[in-house]
Amino acid sequence: MNTQLQLRDIHLPPEPSWWPPAPGWWLLAVLLLIAAVLLARWLWHRVRARRRLARLMAEFDAAAGITEPGARLAAISQLLRRAARLRDPRAANLQGEDWLRFLDQVDDQPSPATDSWRVLLNGPYQPQINPAAVEALIDVARARFQSLVTSP
């Protein structure tokens, strides 16, 4: 053996730098960015829809809180017509029985209180309105109003 050879220790190559990342990491970053933007848009639309529903329901509750039965019926009827126009623009032209049928068949499910809608037709034109009939209408009308404004 040759004792005069001067050998060095084994040196490992330097580790690869973290910058620039490999193409796969760039692709992953772009996909994550797109997913974050889509999620943010979905959440924004959902928050806006909830705020809109809360605002519309507060408007309905304010109309339902009117003490005079005739004015209460007129306000509820107006809100139901506005909400029906959102669902079907032709609903604004419906009158009488056709209007009641439309209200009764929203979501293709008959209303549990079909006779409650009659006070909407006849109530504003009567000199005396039965407050109990108006009270019975409020819960049915509120549920129908909510289904009209939340449906596509």
C-alpha positions in Angstrom: 0.0 0.0 0.0 1.0 3.4 -0.8 1.0 5.5 2.3 1.8 8.7 0.6 -1.6 9.1 -1.1 -3.5 12.0 0.4 -7.2 11.2 0.1 -10.0 13.6 1.0 -13.2 12.7 2.7 -16.3 12.2 0.7 -18.2 15.4 0.1 -22.0 15.3 -0.6 -23.3 17.7 -3.2 -25.2 20.7 -2.0 -28.9 20.3 -1.4 -31.1 21.8 -4.0 -32.3 25.3 -3.3 -35.9 25.9 -2.4 -36.3 28.6 -5.0 -37.5 28.3 -7.7 -39.9 25.6 -6.9 -40.5 22.7 -9.2 -43.2 23.0 -11.9 -45.5 20.8 -9.9 -45.5 23.2 -7.0 -46.3 26.1 -9.3 -49.3 24.1 -10.6 -50.4 23.3 -7.1 -50.2 26.9 -6.1 -52.3 28.0 -9.1 -54.9 25.4 -8.4 -55.1 26.4 -4.7 -55.4 30.0 -5.7 -58.2 29.2 -8.1 -60.0 27.1 -5.4 -59.6 30.0 -2.9 -61.1 32.5 -5.3 -64.0 30.2 -6.1 -64.6 29.5 -2.4 -64.5 33.2 -1.6 -67.0 34.0 -4.4 -69.4 31.2 -3.2 -69.2 32.4 0.4 -69.7 36.1 -0.7 -72.8 35.1 -2.7 -74.1 33.0 0.2 -73.6 35.9 2.7 -75.3 38.3 0.3 -78.3 35.9 -0.2 -78.7 35.5 3.6 -78.5 39.3 4.1 -81.1 39.8 1.3 -83.4 37.2 2.8 -83.0 38.7 6.3 -83.8 42.2 4.9 -86.9 40.9 3.0 -88.2 38.9 6.0 -87.7 42.0 8.2 -89.8 43.9 5.7 -92.5 41.3 5.8 -92.4 41.3 9.6 -92.8 45.0 9.6 -95.8 44.7 7.3 -97.3 42.0 9.5 -96.8 44.2 12.5 -99.2 46.9 11.2 -102.1 47.1 13.6 -104.9 48.1 11.2 -106.1 44.9 9.5 -106.9 46.6 6.1 -103.5 48.2 5.9 -101.8 45.0 7.1 -103.6 43.0 4.3 -102.6 45.5 1.7 -99.0 45.5 2.7 -98.8 41.7 2.9 -100.5 41.4 -0.5 -98.1 43.9 -2.0 -95.1 42.0 -0.7 -96.5 38.7 -1.9 -97.0 40.2 -5.4 -93.4 41.6 -5.5 -92.0 38.2 -4.4 -94.2 36.4 -6.9 -92.8 38.5 -9.7 -89.3 37.3 -8.7 -90.5 33.7 -9.4 -92.6 34.3 -12.4 -92.9 37.8 -14.1 -96.4 36.8 -15.3 -97.6 36.5 -11.7 -98.0 40.3 -11.5 -100.9 40.1 -13.9 -102.8 37.4 -12.1 -106.1 38.3 -10.6 -108.8 36.7 -8.4 -108.8 32.9 -8.3 -105.8 32.7 -10.6 -103.7 34.7 -8.1 -105.0 32.4 -5.2 -104.2 29.3 -7.2 -100.7 30.6 -7.9 -100.1 31.3 -4.2 -101.5 27.9 -3.3 -99.3 26.0 -5.7 -95.9 27.6 -5.1 -93.3 24.8 -5.0 -96.0 22.4 -6.4 -97.2 21.8 -2.9 -100.6 22.9 -1.9 -100.9 25.3 1.0 -102.2 23.8 4.2 -104.6 26.7 4.6 -106.1 27.2 1.2 -109.1 29.2 2.7 -106.7 31.6 4.4 -105.9 33.2 1.0 -109.5 34.3 0.6 -109.0 37.1 3.0 -106.4 38.5 0.7 -108.9 38.8 -2.1 -111.9 40.1 -0.2 -110.5 41.6 2.9 -109.4 45.0 1.6 -112.8 45.7 0.1 -114.8 44.8 3.2 -115.8 47.5 5.7 -115.0 45.2 8.6 -112.2 42.7 8.5 -112.1 39.8 10.9 -108.7 40.2 12.7 -108.6 36.5 13.5 -108.7 35.7 9.7 -105.8 38.2 9.1 -103.8 36.6 12.0 -104.4 33.1 10.5 -103.2 34.4 7.1 -99.9 35.8 8.5 -98.1 32.6 9.2 -99.2 31.0 5.9 -98.3 34.2 4.0 -94.9 34.4 5.7 -94.0 30.9 4.8 -95.1 31.4 1.2 -93.2 34.7 1.0 -90.1 33.1 2.2 -90.4 30.2 -0.3 -91.0 32.8 -3.1 -87.9 34.9 -2.3 -85.6 32.0 -1.8 -86.5 29.9 -4.8 -84.6 30.3 -8.0 
